[in-house]
Amino acid sequence: MFDKPILQIKNLSKQYGKGCLHCQNDGAQLERNFCPVCKTVYACKDISFDLHRGEILGIVGESGSGKSTLMKSLYFDEEVTSGEGYLIDYHEGKENIFSQSGQQLRWIRNTLLGMVYQNPMLGLKMDFSSISNIAEKQIAAGNRNVDNMVSRSYELLDKVNIPVDRSKEPPKNFSGGMQQRVQIAKALSSNPPILLLDEVTTGLDLSVQAAVLDLIKTIQREMQISMIVVSHDLAVIRMLADRTVVMLNGQIIEEGLTDQILEDPNHPYTQQLVYSLL
């Protein structure tokens, strides 16, 4: 179904704190992912996965499982403690993206990745017009043609169902669902091969959630873009994801085809998650 991975992540770890002899022992007794002695938090620990072109990968887990830290690490909002990442569209997947210079990281972020945050205030300038927000990403990716930027921005606003007559309005005037749709348009504006979506429906009314999820599915189908979708909600993952990774206490505890994970989970935690839906 899928060819060579568009993204490979190998042994990604992110910790807050230096660690100590207690928590760095192989048999260390952590409290969830937290060292009770030195207070170090192991937010992500040896995370490895592949993402294929045109695939939606779901990442599910409870609050504090490390999902959002992983997404911030993938978008370089957080610097990883250790690990490797390879993008097929960056030096043919032969260079570890996490060891690149700041300039190269910005280029990767602006041209090969798009990010939609749970909190739109992290992804949008709330006082700028919606069309300016979308143009900002294009400028960062190197587009200097104003006519192209404007037409592309209008095209994307139309795609995410924002009326043209509201394109000059700032996102602060919009509902939560509309703000998320502007974020999606901005993230897509440089035609990135990979879109990262972090809890994008949390806090939205059910009808608005459904509209945003339908939009995401439509965009993926039409643009054949690869996506990583993080959610604590298995219903979201069921609707969107081809494959699913389950995280607990900073680690991947189970992964597989979404249908397989939801219909025949192996790990007791995944079983608990699935049965809570029934």
Accessible surface in RSA format (square Angstrom, percent):
REM  Atomic radii and reference values for relative SASA: ProtOr
REM  Chains: A
REM  Algorithm: Lee & Richards
REM  Probe-radius: 1.40
REM  Slices: 20
REM RES _ NUM      All-atoms   Total-Side   Main-Chain    Non-polar    All polar
REM                ABS   REL    ABS   REL    ABS   REL    ABS   REL    ABS   REL
RES MET A   1   200.41 103.8 108.39  71.7  92.02 219.1  99.17  84.3 101.25 134.1
RES PHE A   2    64.31  32.2  30.00  18.6  34.30  89.3  34.75  21.1  29.55  84.6
RES ASP A   3    93.57  65.5  74.67  74.3  18.89  44.7  50.34 118.5  43.23  43.1
RES LYS A   4   134.52  65.6 117.89  72.3  16.63  39.6  81.25  73.1  53.27  56.7
RES PRO A   5    22.85  16.7  18.61  17.0   4.24  15.4  18.61  15.4   4.24  26.3
RES ILE A   6     1.15   0.7   0.55   0.4   0.60   1.4   1.15   0.8   0.00   0.0
RES LEU A   7     5.37   3.0   5.27   3.8   0.10   0.2   5.37   3.8   0.00   0.0
RES GLN A   8    48.67  27.2  48.61  35.5   0.06   0.1   2.10   4.5  46.57  35.3
RES ILE A   9     1.91   1.1   0.00   0.0   1.91   4.6   0.00   0.0   1.91   5.2
RES LYS A  10    88.77  43.3  88.38  54.2   0.39   0.9  42.37  38.1  46.40  49.4
RES ASN A  11    82.87  57.1  81.35  78.6   1.51   3.6  18.53  44.6  64.34  62.2
RES LEU A  12     0.00   0.0   0.00   0.0   0.00   0.0   0.00   0.0   0.00   0.0
RES SER A  13    17.35  14.7  17.35  23.2   0.00   0.0  12.33  26.2   5.02   7.0
RES LYS A  14    24.89  12.1  24.88  15.3   0.01   0.0   0.01   0.0  24.88  26.5
RES GLN A  15    41.66  23.3  32.64  23.9   9.02  21.5   4.29   9.1  37.37  28.3
RES TYR A  16    87.85  41.0  79.31  45.1   8.54  22.2  78.85  59.3   9.00  11.1
RES GLY A  17    46.19  57.0   0.00   N/A  46.19  57.0  27.94  76.7  18.26  40.9
RES LYS A  18   193.59  94.4 172.79 106.0  20.80  49.5 120.56 108.5  73.03  77.8
RES GLY A  19    17.44  21.5   0.00   N/A  17.44  21.5   0.00   0.0  17.44  39.1
RES CYS A  20    30.78  23.3  22.49  25.1   8.29  19.5  29.91  75.8   0.87   0.9
RES LEU A  21   155.21  86.4 151.35 108.3   3.86   9.7 151.91 106.7   3.30   8.9
RES HIS A  22    63.61  34.8  54.39  37.8   9.22  23.6  40.59  41.8  23.01  26.8
RES CYS A  23     4.84   3.7   0.00   0.0   4.84  11.4   0.00   0.0   4.84   5.2
RES GLN A  24   108.67  60.8  78.45  57.3  30.22  72.0  33.00  70.2  75.67  57.4
RES ASN A  25    93.16  64.2  83.13  80.3  10.03  24.1  17.95  43.2  75.21  72.7
RES ASP A  26   161.23 112.9 119.08 118.5  42.15  99.7  44.06 103.7 117.18 116.9
RES GLY A  27    61.08  75.3   0.00   N/A  61.08  75.3  41.78 114.6  19.31  43.2
RES ALA A  28    26.60  24.5   3.75   5.8  22.85  52.0   7.85  11.1  18.76  49.7
RES GLN A  29   136.57  76.4 132.40  96.8   4.17   9.9  54.87 116.8  81.70  62.0
RES LEU A  30    44.40  24.7  17.27  12.4  27.13  68.2  17.51  12.3  26.89  72.4
RES GLU A  31   103.66  59.5  95.89  72.5   7.77  18.5  44.04  85.2  59.61  48.7
RES ARG A  32   138.98  58.4 115.94  59.1  23.04  54.9  60.78  83.1  78.19  47.4
RES ASN A  33    18.43  12.7  17.77  17.2   0.66   1.6   1.85   4.4  16.59  16.0
RES PHE A  34    64.63  32.3  64.63  40.0   0.00   0.0  64.63  39.2   0.00   0.0
RES CYS A  35     0.00   0.0   0.00   0.0   0.00   0.0   0.00   0.0   0.00   0.0
RES PRO A  36    45.61  33.2  33.00  30.1  12.61  45.8  33.74  27.9  11.87  73.8
RES VAL A  37    94.17  62.0  69.62  63.0  24.55  59.2  73.90  64.2  20.27  55.0
RES CYS A  38    45.69  34.6  18.37  20.5  27.32  64.2  26.52  67.2  19.16  20.7
RES LYS A  39   128.71  62.8 117.93  72.4  10.78  25.7  81.67  73.5  47.04  50.1
RES THR A  40     1.72   1.2   1.14   1.2   0.58   1.4   0.58   0.8   1.14   1.7
RES VAL A  41    48.97  32.2  48.97  44.3   0.00   0.0  48.97  42.6   0.00   0.0
RES TYR A  42    16.36   7.6  16.26   9.3   0.10   0.3  16.08  12.1   0.29   0.4
RES ALA A  43     7.41   6.8   6.76  10.4   0.65   1.5   7.41  10.4   0.00   0.0
RES CYS A  44     0.96   0.7   0.00   0.0   0.96   2.3   0.00   0.0   0.96   1.0
RES LYS A  45    67.85  33.1  66.28  40.7   1.57   3.7  39.29  35.4  28.56  30.4
RES ASP A  46    87.86  61.5  71.65  71.3  16.21  38.3  16.34  38.4  71.53  71.3
RES ILE A  47     0.02   0.0   0.00   0.0   0.02   0.0   0.02   0.0   0.00   0.0
RES SER A  48    45.71  38.6  38.82  51.8   6.89  15.9  34.12  72.7  11.59  16.2
RES PHE A  49    10.45   5.2   0.40   0.2  10.06  26.2   9.64   5.8   0.81   2.3
RES ASP A  50    50.52  35.4  47.32  47.1   3.20   7.6   6.82  16.1  43.69  43.6
RES LEU A  51     0.00   0.0   0.00   0.0   0.00   0.0   0.00   0.0   0.00   0.0
RES HIS A  52    35.04  19.1  35.04  24.4   0.00   0.0  18.70  19.3  16.33  19.0
RES ARG A  53   100.73  42.3  91.29  46.5   9.44  22.5  45.92  62.8  54.81  33.2
RES GLY A  54    10.63  13.1   0.00   N/A  10.63  13.1   3.01   8.3   7.63  17.1
RES GLU A  55     0.00   0.0   0.00   0.0   0.00   0.0   0.00   0.0   0.00   0.0
RES ILE A  56     0.86   0.5   0.86   0.6   0.00   0.0   0.86   0.6   0.00   0.0
RES LEU A  57     0.11   0.1   0.11   0.1   0.00   0.0   0.11   0.1   0.00   0.0
RES GLY A  58     0.00   0.0   0.00   N/A   0.00   0.0   0.00   0.0   0.00   0.0
RES ILE A  59     0.16   0.1   0.16   0.1   0.00   0.0   0.16   0.1   0.00   0.0
RES VAL A  60     0.10   0.1   0.10   0.1   0.00   0.0   0.10   0.1   0.00   0.0
RES GLY A  61     0.56   0.7   0.00   N/A   0.56   0.7   0.56   1.5   0.00   0.0
RES GLU A  62    56.53  32.5  51.32  38.8   5.21  12.4  28.94  56.0  27.60  22.5
RES SER A  63   100.31  84.8  82.60 110.2  17.71  40.8  49.72 105.9  50.59  70.9
RES GLY A  64    51.25  63.2   0.00   N/A  51.25  63.2  35.91  98.5  15.34  34.4
RES SER A  65     0.57   0.5   0.00   0.0   0.57   1.3   0.35   0.8   0.22   0.3
RES GLY A  66     8.72  10.8   0.00   N/A   8.72  10.8   6.03  16.5   2.69   6.0
RES LYS A  67    10.72   5.2   9.29   5.7   1.43   3.4   0.26   0.2  10.46  11.1
RES SER A  68    38.37  32.4  36.50  48.7   1.87   4.3  24.61  52.4  13.76  19.3
RES THR A  69    22.14  15.7  20.94  21.2   1.19   2.8   0.30   0.4  21.84  33.0
RES LEU A  70     0.36   0.2   0.36   0.3   0.00   0.0   0.36   0.3   0.00   0.0
RES MET A  71     0.00   0.0   0.00   0.0   0.00   0.0   0.00   0.0   0.00   0.0
RES LYS A  72    72.67  35.5  72.67  44.6   0.00   0.0  21.06  19.0  51.61  55.0
RES SER A  73     0.17   0.1   0.00   0.0   0.17   0.4   0.00   0.0   0.17   0.2
RES LEU A  74     4.53   2.5   2.66   1.9   1.88   4.7   2.74   1.9   1.79   4.8
RES TYR A  75    16.11   7.5  16.11   9.2   0.00   0.0   2.25   1.7  13.85  17.1
RES PHE A  76    36.41  18.2  12.84   8.0  23.56  61.3  13.79   8.4  22.62  64.7
RES ASP A  77    60.47  42.4  25.50  25.4  34.97  82.7  19.24  45.3  41.24  41.1
RES GLU A  78    45.97  26.4  41.59  31.5   4.39  10.4   3.89   7.5  42.09  34.4
RES GLU A  79   147.83  84.9 133.11 100.7  14.73  35.1  54.19 104.8  93.64  76.5
RES VAL A  80    22.92  15.1   9.33   8.4  13.59  32.8   9.33   8.1  13.59  36.9
RES THR A  81    70.88  50.4  37.91  38.4  32.97  78.6  41.83  56.2  29.05  43.9
RES SER A  82    58.28  49.2  49.85  66.5   8.43  19.4  44.63  95.0  13.65  19.1
RES GLY A  83    20.59  25.4   0.00   N/A  20.59  25.4   5.04  13.8  15.55  34.8
RES GLU A  84    71.17  40.9  71.17  53.8   0.00   0.0  14.24  27.5  56.93  46.5
RES GLY A  85     0.00   0.0   0.00   N/A   0.00   0.0   0.00   0.0   0.00   0.0
RES TYR A  86    38.24  17.9  36.74  20.9   1.50   3.9  16.84  12.7  21.41  26.4
RES LEU A  87     1.54   0.9   1.54   1.1   0.00   0.0   1.54   1.1   0.00   0.0
RES ILE A  88    42.70  24.3  34.38  25.6   8.32  20.1  34.70  25.0   8.00  21.7
RES ASP A  89    58.52  41.0  34.64  34.5  23.88  56.5  17.79  41.9  40.73  40.6
RES TYR A  90     8.23   3.8   7.21   4.1   1.02   2.6   7.10   5.3   1.13   1.4
RES HIS A  91   109.77  60.0  86.80  60.3  22.97  58.8  60.90  62.8  48.88  56.9
RES GLU A  92   115.25  66.2 109.64  82.9   5.61  13.4  43.48  84.1  71.77  58.6
RES GLY A  93    19.71  24.3   0.00   N/A  19.71  24.3   3.85  10.6  15.86  35.5
RES LYS A  94   154.84  75.5 126.18  77.4  28.66  68.2  89.00  80.1  65.85  70.1
RES GLU A  95    74.70  42.9  73.29  55.4   1.41   3.4   6.17  11.9  68.53  56.0
RES ASN A  96    31.94  22.0  27.55  26.6   4.39  10.6  11.64  28.0  20.30  19.6
RES ILE A  97     2.77   1.6   2.77   2.1   0.00   0.0   2.77   2.0   0.00   0.0
RES PHE A  98    33.02  16.5   6.34   3.9  26.68  69.4   8.33   5.0  24.69  70.7
RES SER A  99    82.51  69.7  46.12  61.6  36.39  83.8  44.10  93.9  38.41  53.8
RES GLN A 100    37.39  20.9  22.70  16.6  14.69  35.0   2.38   5.1  35.00  26.5
RES SER A 101    64.76  54.7  47.73  63.7  17.02  39.2  54.49 116.0  10.26  14.4
RES GLY A 102    39.92  49.2   0.00   N/A  39.92  49.2  26.02  71.4  13.90  31.1
RES GLN A 103   126.95  71.0 122.41  89.5   4.54  10.8  28.09  59.8  98.86  75.0
RES GLN A 104    61.72  34.5  61.72  45.1   0.00   0.0  15.83  33.7  45.90  34.8
RES LEU A 105    39.63  22.1  39.63  28.3   0.00   0.0  39.63  27.8   0.00   0.0
RES ARG A 106   143.51  60.3 142.60  72.7   0.91   2.2  62.04  84.8  81.47  49.4
RES TRP A 107   117.58  47.2 112.48  54.4   5.10  12.0  95.80  51.1  21.78  35.3
RES ILE A 108     0.00   0.0   0.00   0.0   0.00   0.0   0.00   0.0   0.00   0.0
RES ARG A 109    68.75  28.9  68.75  35.0   0.00   0.0  10.63  14.5  58.11  35.2
RES ASN A 110    27.92  19.3  27.92  27.0   0.00   0.0   0.35   0.8  27.57  26.6
RES THR A 111    23.21  16.5  19.61  19.9   3.60   8.6  19.62  26.4   3.59   5.4
RES LEU A 112    16.27   9.1  16.27  11.6   0.00   0.0  16.27  11.4   0.00   0.0
RES LEU A 113     5.75   3.2   5.75   4.1   0.00   0.0   5.75   4.0   0.00   0.0
RES GLY A 114     0.00   0.0   0.00   N/A   0.00   0.0   0.00   0.0   0.00   0.0
RES MET A 115    11.26   5.8   0.89   0.6  10.37  24.7   0.89   0.8  10.37  13.7
RES VAL A 116     0.00   0.0   0.00   0.0   0.00   0.0   0.00   0.0   0.00   0.0
RES TYR A 117    20.06   9.4  20.06  11.4   0.00   0.0  14.42  10.8   5.64   7.0
RES GLN A 118    80.07  44.8  71.30  52.1   8.77  20.9  15.46  32.9  64.61  49.0
RES ASN A 119    68.99  47.6  65.21  63.0   3.78   9.1  22.31  53.7  46.68  45.1
RES PRO A 120    19.54  14.2  19.54  17.8   0.00   0.0  19.54  16.1   0.00   0.0
RES MET A 121   133.40  69.1 114.08  75.5  19.32  46.0  79.26  67.4  54.13  71.7
RES LEU A 122   114.38  63.7  85.88  61.4  28.50  71.6  88.65  62.3  25.72  69.2
RES GLY A 123    12.61  15.6   0.00   N/A  12.61  15.6   8.74  24.0   3.87   8.7
RES LEU A 124     9.71   5.4   0.00   0.0   9.71  24.4   1.88   1.3   7.83  21.1
RES LYS A 125    91.32  44.6  86.16  52.9   5.16  12.3  63.99  57.6  27.33  29.1
RES MET A 126    28.97  15.0  23.47  15.5   5.50  13.1  22.48  19.1   6.50   8.6
RES ASP A 127   104.65  73.3  80.37  80.0  24.28  57.4  27.36  64.4  77.29  77.1
RES PHE A 128   108.05  54.1 102.72  63.6   5.33  13.9 108.05  65.5   0.00   0.0
RES SER A 129    21.34  18.0  14.52  19.4   6.82  15.7  12.50  26.6   8.83  12.4
RES SER A 130     0.00   0.0   0.00   0.0   0.00   0.0   0.00   0.0   0.00   0.0
RES ILE A 131    18.73  10.7  18.58  13.8   0.14   0.3  18.62  13.4   0.11   0.3
RES SER A 132    45.05  38.1  37.51  50.1   7.54  17.4  14.84  31.6  30.21  42.3
RES ASN A 133     1.33   0.9   0.18   0.2   1.15   2.8   1.15   2.8   0.18   0.2
RES ILE A 134     0.00   0.0   0.00   0.0   0.00   0.0   0.00   0.0   0.00   0.0
RES ALA A 135    20.13  18.5  20.13  31.1   0.00   0.0  20.13  28.4   0.00   0.0
RES GLU A 136    58.94  33.8  55.62  42.1   3.32   7.9  37.91  73.3  21.02  17.2
RES LYS A 137    13.35   6.5  10.60   6.5   2.75   6.5  12.68  11.4   0.67   0.7
RES GLN A 138     4.25   2.4   3.30   2.4   0.95   2.3   2.98   6.3   1.27   1.0
RES ILE A 139    79.77  45.4  78.48  58.5   1.29   3.1  78.48  56.5   1.29   3.5
RES ALA A 140    52.87  48.6  22.41  34.6  30.46  69.3  33.96  47.8  18.91  50.1
RES ALA A 141    32.38  29.8   8.72  13.5  23.67  53.8  10.76  15.2  21.62  57.3
RES GLY A 142    49.01  60.4   0.00   N/A  49.01  60.4  26.63  73.1  22.38  50.1
RES ASN A 143    44.50  30.7  34.47  33.3  10.04  24.2  20.57  49.5  23.94  23.1
RES ARG A 144   167.62  70.4 142.31  72.5  25.31  60.3  76.34 104.3  91.27  55.3
RES ASN A 145    75.07  51.8  66.16  63.9   8.92  21.5  21.14  50.9  53.93  52.1
RES VAL A 146    98.35  64.7  94.57  85.6   3.78   9.1  94.57  82.2   3.78  10.2
RES ASP A 147   114.62  80.3 107.54 107.0   7.07  16.7  30.71  72.3  83.91  83.7
RES ASN A 148    80.75  55.7  78.35  75.7   2.40   5.8  11.37  27.4  69.38  67.1
RES MET A 149    15.61   8.1  15.56  10.3   0.05   0.1  15.61  13.3   0.00   0.0
RES VAL A 150    60.51  39.8  59.20  53.6   1.31   3.2  60.51  52.6   0.00   0.0
RES SER A 151    67.50  57.0  58.55  78.1   8.95  20.6  47.97 102.1  19.53  27.4
RES ARG A 152    37.69  15.8  35.93  18.3   1.76   4.2  24.55  33.6  13.14   8.0
RES SER A 153     0.22   0.2   0.22   0.3   0.00   0.0   0.00   0.0   0.22   0.3
RES TYR A 154    66.42  31.0  65.03  37.0   1.39   3.6  46.43  34.9  19.99  24.6
RES GLU A 155    91.97  52.8  80.54  60.9  11.43  27.2  41.85  80.9  50.13  40.9
RES LEU A 156     0.02   0.0   0.02   0.0   0.00   0.0   0.02   0.0   0.00   0.0
RES LEU A 157     0.00   0.0   0.00   0.0   0.00   0.0   0.00   0.0   0.00   0.0
RES ASP A 158    98.65  69.1  90.80  90.4   7.85  18.6  13.74  32.3  84.91  84.7
RES LYS A 159    62.06  30.3  45.24  27.8  16.82  40.0  29.77  26.8  32.29  34.4
RES VAL A 160     0.00   0.0   0.00   0.0   0.00   0.0   0.00   0.0   0.00   0.0
RES ASN A 161   101.12  69.7  85.29  82.4  15.83  38.1  28.87  69.5  72.25  69.8
RES ILE A 162     2.82   1.6   0.00   0.0   2.82   6.8   0.35   0.3   2.47   6.7
RES PRO A 163    67.10  48.9  54.24  49.4  12.86  46.7  66.67  55.0   0.43   2.7
RES VAL A 164    89.78  59.1  82.24  74.5   7.54  18.2  82.24  71.5   7.54  20.4
RES ASP A 165   125.71  88.1  89.38  89.0  36.33  85.9  50.61 119.1  75.10  74.9
RES ARG A 166    72.32  30.4  72.28  36.8   0.04   0.1  21.88  29.9  50.44  30.6
RES SER A 167     1.51   1.3   1.50   2.0   0.01   0.0   0.00   0.0   1.51   2.1
RES LYS A 168   142.20  69.4 126.78  77.8  15.42  36.7  77.21  69.5  64.99  69.2
RES GLU A 169    49.62  28.5  48.22  36.5   1.40   3.3  27.13  52.5  22.49  18.4
RES PRO A 170    25.68  18.7  25.68  23.4   0.00   0.0  25.68  21.2   0.00   0.0
RES PRO A 171     0.00   0.0   0.00   0.0   0.00   0.0   0.00   0.0   0.00   0.0
RES LYS A 172   124.99  61.0  97.33  59.7  27.66  65.9  55.03  49.5  69.96  74.5
RES ASN A 173    81.07  55.9  50.68  49.0  30.39  73.2  16.24  39.1  64.83  62.7
RES PHE A 174    13.66   6.8   0.00   0.0  13.66  35.5   1.87   1.1  11.79  33.8
RES SER A 175    68.09  57.5  51.74  69.1  16.35  37.7  54.26 115.5  13.83  19.4
RES GLY A 176    33.56  41.4   0.00   N/A  33.56  41.4  19.99  54.8  13.57  30.4
RES GLY A 177     3.32   4.1   0.00   N/A   3.32   4.1   0.84   2.3   2.48   5.6
RES MET A 178    25.48  13.2  25.40  16.8   0.08   0.2   7.63   6.5  17.85  23.7
RES GLN A 179    26.76  15.0  26.76  19.6   0.00   0.0   0.03   0.1  26.74  20.3
RES GLN A 180     3.67   2.1   3.67   2.7   0.00   0.0   1.28   2.7   2.38   1.8
RES ARG A 181    37.07  15.6  37.07  18.9   0.00   0.0   4.36   6.0  32.71  19.8
RES VAL A 182     0.00   0.0   0.00   0.0   0.00   0.0   0.00   0.0   0.00   0.0
RES GLN A 183     2.93   1.6   1.55   1.1   1.38   3.3   1.55   3.3   1.39   1.1
RES ILE A 184     0.33   0.2   0.33   0.2   0.00   0.0   0.33   0.2   0.00   0.0
RES ALA A 185     0.00   0.0   0.00   0.0   0.00   0.0   0.00   0.0   0.00   0.0
RES LYS A 186    30.87  15.1  30.87  18.9   0.00   0.0  18.19  16.4  12.69  13.5
RES ALA A 187     3.20   2.9   0.00   0.0   3.20   7.3   2.77   3.9   0.43   1.1
RES LEU A 188     0.00   0.0   0.00   0.0   0.00   0.0   0.00   0.0   0.00   0.0
RES SER A 189     5.28   4.5   0.00   0.0   5.28  12.2   0.00   0.0   5.28   7.4
RES SER A 190    24.05  20.3   1.70   2.3  22.34  51.5   9.68  20.6  14.37  20.1
RES ASN A 191    95.88  66.1  77.92  75.3  17.96  43.2  24.41  58.8  71.47  69.1
RES PRO A 192     4.55   3.3   0.00   0.0   4.55  16.6   0.00   0.0   4.55  28.3
RES PRO A 193    26.54  19.3  16.30  14.9  10.24  37.2  25.64  21.2   0.89   5.6
RES ILE A 194     0.00   0.0   0.00   0.0   0.00   0.0   0.00   0.0   0.00   0.0
RES LEU A 195     0.60   0.3   0.60   0.4   0.00   0.0   0.60   0.4   0.00   0.0
RES LEU A 196     0.68   0.4   0.68   0.5   0.00   0.0   0.68   0.5   0.00   0.0
RES LEU A 197     0.13   0.1   0.04   0.0   0.08   0.2   0.04   0.0   0.08   0.2
RES ASP A 198     7.98   5.6   7.98   7.9   0.00   0.0   0.00   0.0   7.98   8.0
RES GLU A 199    13.95   8.0  11.72   8.9   2.23   5.3   6.17  11.9   7.78   6.4
RES VAL A 200     4.47   2.9   2.57   2.3   1.89   4.6   2.57   2.2   1.89   5.1
RES THR A 201     8.93   6.4   8.78   8.9   0.15   0.4   0.09   0.1   8.84  13.4
RES THR A 202    53.19  37.8  34.05  34.5  19.14  45.6  38.62  51.9  14.57  22.0
RES GLY A 203    79.17  97.6   0.00   N/A  79.17  97.6  40.86 112.1  38.32  85.8
RES LEU A 204    25.80  14.4  14.83  10.6  10.98  27.6  17.36  12.2   8.45  22.7
RES ASP A 205   105.86  74.2  95.82  95.4  10.04  23.7  22.93  54.0  82.93  82.7
RES LEU A 206   146.84  81.8 137.80  98.6   9.03  22.7 138.00  96.9   8.84  23.8
RES SER A 207    87.61  74.0  69.66  93.0  17.95  41.4  56.25 119.8  31.37  43.9
RES VAL A 208    45.79  30.1  43.46  39.3   2.33   5.6  45.79  39.8   0.00   0.0
RES GLN A 209    31.76  17.8  31.76  23.2   0.00   0.0   2.61   5.5  29.15  22.1
RES ALA A 210    56.51  52.0  50.47  77.9   6.03  13.7  54.23  76.4   2.28   6.0
RES ALA A 211    52.76  48.5  38.84  59.9  13.92  31.7  47.21  66.5   5.55  14.7
RES VAL A 212     0.00   0.0   0.00   0.0   0.00   0.0   0.00   0.0   0.00   0.0
RES LEU A 213    12.99   7.2  12.99   9.3   0.00   0.0  12.99   9.1   0.00   0.0
RES ASP A 214    83.42  58.4  83.42  83.0   0.00   0.0  13.92  32.8  69.50  69.3
RES LEU A 215    12.82   7.1   8.45   6.0   4.36  11.0  12.54   8.8   0.27   0.7
RES ILE A 216     0.75   0.4   0.42   0.3   0.33   0.8   0.75   0.5   0.00   0.0
RES LYS A 217    64.25  31.3  64.23  39.4   0.03   0.1  43.52  39.2  20.73  22.1
RES THR A 218    35.78  25.5  35.78  36.3   0.00   0.0  26.69  35.8   9.10  13.7
RES ILE A 219     0.77   0.4   0.77   0.6   0.00   0.0   0.77   0.6   0.00   0.0
RES GLN A 220    16.98   9.5  16.98  12.4   0.00   0.0   0.10   0.2  16.88  12.8
RES ARG A 221   144.67  60.7 134.48  68.6  10.19  24.3  66.58  91.0  78.09  47.3
RES GLU A 222   106.13  60.9  68.79  52.0  37.35  88.9  36.16  69.9  69.98  57.1
RES MET A 223    57.74  29.9  29.66  19.6  28.08  66.9  37.38  31.8  20.36  27.0
RES GLN A 224   109.94  61.5 101.70  74.3   8.24  19.6  53.08 113.0  56.86  43.1
RES ILE A 225     6.28   3.6   3.18   2.4   3.10   7.5   6.28   4.5   0.00   0.0
RES SER A 226     0.10   0.1   0.00   0.0   0.10   0.2   0.00   0.0   0.10   0.1
RES MET A 227     0.33   0.2   0.33   0.2   0.00   0.0   0.33   0.3   0.00   0.0
RES ILE A 228     0.00   0.0   0.00   0.0   0.00   0.0   0.00   0.0   0.00   0.0
RES VAL A 229     1.46   1.0   1.46   1.3   0.00   0.0   1.46   1.3   0.00   0.0
RES VAL A 230     1.13   0.7   0.00   0.0   1.13   2.7   0.00   0.0   1.13   3.1
RES SER A 231     3.82   3.2   3.82   5.1   0.00   0.0   1.65   3.5   2.17   3.0
RES HIS A 232    91.88  50.2  80.54  56.0  11.34  29.0  48.73  50.2  43.15  50.2
RES ASP A 233    45.79  32.1  41.69  41.5   4.09   9.7  13.27  31.2  32.52  32.4
RES LEU A 234     6.78   3.8   3.56   2.5   3.22   8.1   3.56   2.5   3.22   8.7
RES ALA A 235    51.59  47.4  44.55  68.7   7.04  16.0  45.67  64.3   5.92  15.7
RES VAL A 236     5.19   3.4   4.95   4.5   0.24   0.6   5.10   4.4   0.08   0.2
RES ILE A 237     0.00   0.0   0.00   0.0   0.00   0.0   0.00   0.0   0.00   0.0
RES ARG A 238   119.55  50.2 102.04  52.0  17.51  41.7  48.23  65.9  71.32  43.2
RES MET A 239    81.62  42.3  62.10  41.1  19.53  46.5  55.11  46.9  26.51  35.1
RES LEU A 240     1.07   0.6   0.00   0.0   1.07   2.7   0.71   0.5   0.35   0.9
RES ALA A 241    10.38   9.5   0.00   0.0  10.38  23.6   0.36   0.5  10.03  26.6
RES ASP A 242    46.18  32.4  33.72  33.6  12.46  29.5  11.77  27.7  34.42  34.3
RES ARG A 243    44.57  18.7  44.57  22.7   0.00   0.0  25.36  34.7  19.21  11.6
RES THR A 244     0.36   0.3   0.00   0.0   0.36   0.9   0.00   0.0   0.36   0.5
RES VAL A 245     0.45   0.3   0.45   0.4   0.00   0.0   0.45   0.4   0.00   0.0
RES VAL A 246     0.15   0.1   0.15   0.1   0.00   0.0   0.15   0.1   0.00   0.0
RES MET A 247     0.01   0.0   0.01   0.0   0.00   0.0   0.00   0.0   0.01   0.0
RES LEU A 248    33.74  18.8  31.67  22.7   2.07   5.2  31.67  22.2   2.07   5.6
RES ASN A 249    39.34  27.1  34.91  33.7   4.43  10.7   6.59  15.9  32.75  31.7
RES GLY A 250     0.00   0.0   0.00   N/A   0.00   0.0   0.00   0.0   0.00   0.0
RES GLN A 251    82.35  46.1  82.35  60.2   0.00   0.0   6.62  14.1  75.74  57.4
RES ILE A 252    40.49  23.0  15.09  11.2  25.40  61.2  15.09  10.9  25.40  68.9
RES ILE A 253    46.86  26.7  19.49  14.5  27.37  66.0  26.75  19.3  20.11  54.6
RES GLU A 254    17.64  10.1   9.98   7.6   7.65  18.2  16.87  32.6   0.77   0.6
RES GLU A 255    85.43  49.0  67.22  50.9  18.21  43.4  26.30  50.9  59.13  48.3
RES GLY A 256    15.26  18.8   0.00   N/A  15.26  18.8  15.09  41.4   0.17   0.4
RES LEU A 257   108.95  60.7 107.56  76.9   1.39   3.5 107.56  75.5   1.39   3.7
RES THR A 258     5.15   3.7   4.68   4.7   0.47   1.1   4.68   6.3   0.47   0.7
RES ASP A 259    95.31  66.8  92.77  92.3   2.54   6.0  21.88  51.5  73.43  73.2
RES GLN A 260    84.33  47.2  75.88  55.5   8.46  20.1  36.22  77.1  48.11  36.5
RES ILE A 261     0.28   0.2   0.06   0.0   0.21   0.5   0.28   0.2   0.00   0.0
RES LEU A 262     7.20   4.0   0.64   0.5   6.56  16.5   0.64   0.4   6.56  17.7
RES GLU A 263   132.54  76.1  98.19  74.3  34.35  81.8  40.87  79.0  91.68  74.9
RES ASP A 264    96.04  67.3  92.97  92.5   3.06   7.2  22.30  52.5  73.74  73.5
RES PRO A 265     9.88   7.2   4.20   3.8   5.68  20.6   4.20   3.5   5.68  35.3
RES ASN A 266   106.59  73.5  89.01  86.0  17.58  42.3  27.90  67.1  78.69  76.1
RES HIS A 267    59.22  32.4  54.80  38.1   4.42  11.3  38.02  39.2  21.20  24.7
RES PRO A 268    95.27  69.4  89.46  81.5   5.82  21.2  90.95  75.1   4.32  26.9
RES TYR A 269    22.49  10.5  19.29  11.0   3.20   8.3  21.42  16.1   1.07   1.3
RES THR A 270     0.60   0.4   0.60   0.6   0.00   0.0   0.60   0.8   0.00   0.0
RES GLN A 271    56.46  31.6  56.46  41.3   0.00   0.0   4.32   9.2  52.14  39.5
RES GLN A 272   125.58  70.2 117.18  85.6   8.40  20.0  40.04  85.2  85.54  64.9
RES LEU A 273    30.06  16.7  27.31  19.5   2.76   6.9  29.10  20.4   0.97   2.6
RES VAL A 274     5.45   3.6   5.45   4.9   0.00   0.0   5.45   4.7   0.00   0.0
RES TYR A 275   125.63  58.7 114.48  65.1  11.15  29.0  81.69  61.4  43.94  54.2
RES SER A 276    90.42  76.4  49.66  66.3  40.76  93.9  48.83 104.0  41.59  58.3
RES LEU A 277    78.62  43.8  49.50  35.4  29.12  73.2  51.56  36.2  27.06  72.8
RES LEU A 278   157.87  87.9  95.56  68.4  62.31 156.6 126.36  88.7  31.51  84.8
END  Absolute sums over single chains surface
CHAIN  1 A    12962.4      10437.3       2525.2       6676.7       6285.7
END  Absolute sums over all chains
TOTAL         12962.4      10437.3       2525.2       6676.7       6285.7
